[in-house]
Amino acid sequence: MTPDNMAGLVVGEGCFYTESRPDGKYRLGWRIRPGFCIEMRNDDRDVLEQVREHMRCGSIYTLDFGRYRGYESRGWKPHAKYRVSSIRDLHNEVVPFFRRHPLFGRKKEAFDVFAELVEALYGGKHRCPQGIDNARHLAELLGAHNARGRSPRSPVEGRLFSN
């Protein structure tokens, strides 16, 4: 698998996402956790292994969705997921990889918001009230973008955090 093959795979099968919710264990009362994943049928697990080799980080695991028990008779196959959730790995491996091997279409738009959020979190910009508000806004944008059929901002809009 070439890096460009991988970028194409991610356009079709990858997801840049974030978990964002109140959490009293955090100083500012909010938790934001970005992540990157690719889910495929378990019989394509070797493809996910190649992705992990390129990224030099992340984990692969088999999904066991209880809600799909009995769906085998309907043609459903077990799935595997590659996921990177370490902010350090996202910043040092995932974001630079997709800057060197650009995505296109809606996935590029999602990646641009994701990369901005990862850079802000890695740089600690979320550790003040305004910074956590900006990070929450980026998380909302990413969530809205990932909802089918919606594009929350054009790629030319300004960045929320200054570099």
C-alpha positions in Angstrom: 0.0 0.0 0.0 1.4 3.4 -1.0 0.8 6.5 1.1 -1.4 7.8 -1.7 -3.4 4.6 -1.7 -3.9 5.0 2.1 -5.1 8.6 1.6 -7.7 7.4 -0.9 -8.8 4.6 1.5 -9.3 7.2 4.3 -11.4 9.4 2.0 -13.8 6.5 1.6 -13.5 4.6 4.9 -11.8 6.9 7.5 -13.2 9.1 10.1 -11.7 12.1 12.0 -13.9 12.6 15.1 -14.0 14.0 18.6 -15.7 13.2 21.8 -16.7 16.4 23.5 -18.8 16.5 26.7 -18.9 17.8 30.3 -16.6 16.1 32.7 -16.1 17.4 36.2 -12.7 15.6 36.5 -11.2 18.3 34.2 -10.3 21.7 35.5 -12.5 23.6 33.1 -15.3 21.0 33.4 -15.1 19.7 29.8 -13.4 16.8 28.1 -12.4 16.8 24.4 -10.8 13.7 22.9 -10.1 13.7 19.2 -9.5 10.4 17.3 -8.9 8.9 13.9 -10.3 5.6 12.8 -10.9 3.3 9.9 -13.5 0.5 10.2 -13.5 -2.4 7.7 -14.7 -6.0 7.5 -12.5 -8.3 9.6 -11.5 -10.2 6.5 -9.7 -6.9 5.4 -7.8 -6.7 8.6 -4.5 -6.9 6.7 -5.3 -3.6 5.1 -5.6 -2.0 8.6 -2.3 -3.6 9.5 -0.7 -1.8 6.6 -2.3 1.5 7.7 -0.8 1.0 11.2 2.6 0.3 9.7 2.4 3.6 7.7 1.2 5.6 10.8 3.6 3.9 13.3 0.9 4.2 15.9 -2.6 3.1 16.8 -4.4 -0.1 17.7 -6.5 -2.6 15.8 -9.3 -4.5 17.4 -12.2 -6.7 16.5 -15.6 -5.2 17.0 -18.1 -7.3 18.7 -21.4 -5.5 18.4 -24.0 -7.4 20.4 -26.7 -5.7 18.4 -25.5 -7.5 15.3 -25.8 -11.0 16.7 -27.9 -13.1 14.4 -27.2 -10.7 11.5 -24.8 -13.2 9.9 -27.9 -14.8 8.2 -28.5 -11.3 6.6 -24.9 -11.1 5.3 -23.4 -9.0 8.0 -19.7 -9.8 8.6 -17.6 -9.1 11.7 -15.6 -5.8 11.6 -12.2 -4.6 12.7 -11.3 -1.0 13.6 -8.0 0.8 13.5 -7.9 3.7 15.9 -5.5 6.4 17.0 -6.6 8.4 20.1 -3.4 9.6 21.7 -3.1 13.3 21.2 0.7 12.9 20.9 0.3 10.3 18.1 -2.4 12.4 16.3 -0.1 15.4 16.4 3.2 13.7 15.6 2.0 11.0 13.1 -1.5 11.3 11.8 -1.8 15.1 11.1 1.7 15.3 9.4 0.9 12.2 7.3 -2.2 13.7 5.8 -0.5 17.1 5.3 2.1 15.2 3.2 -0.6 13.1 1.5 -3.6 15.4 1.1 -7.1 14.2 1.2 -9.9 15.7 -1.0 -13.6 16.6 -0.8 -15.5 16.5 2.4 -12.9 14.4 4.1 -10.3 17.1 3.6 -12.7 19.6 5.2 -13.2 17.3 8.2 -9.4 16.8 8.4 -8.7 20.6 8.4 -11.0 21.1 11.4 -9.6 18.0 13.1 -6.0 19.1 12.5 -6.7 22.6 14.0 -8.3 21.0 17.0 -5.4 18.5 17.5 -2.8 21.3 17.2 -4.7 23.5 19.7 -5.0 20.6 22.3 -1.4 19.5 21.8 -0.3 23.1 22.3 -2.3 23.5 25.5 -4.5 26.3 24.1 -7.6 24.6 25.6 -6.4 25.2 29.2 -8.1 28.6 29.6 -11.8 29.5 29.4 -11.5 31.1 25.9 -9.4 28.2 24.6 -11.8 25.5 25.8 -14.7 27.4 24.2 -12.8 27.6 20.9 -11.9 23.8 21.2 -15.5 23.0 21.9 -16.6 25.0 18.9 -14.1 23.1 16.7 -15.5 19.8 18.2 -19.0 20.9 17.3 -17.9 21.8 13.7 -16.3 18.4 13.3 -19.4 16.7 14.7 -21.7 18.6 12.4 -19.4 17.8 9.5 -19.6 14.1 10.2 -23.3 14.2 10.4 -24.5 13.0 7.0 -25.3 15.7 4.4 -24.0 18.8 6.3 -21.0 20.9 5.8 -20.6 23.4 8.6 -18.1 25.8 7.2 -16.3 26.4 3.9 -12.6 25.6 3.7 -11.8 29.2 3.3 -13.2 30.4 6.6 -10.7 31.6 9.2 -9.0 29.6 11.9 -10.3 29.9 15.5 -6.8 29.7 17.0 -3.9 31.8 15.8 -0.6 30.1 15.3 
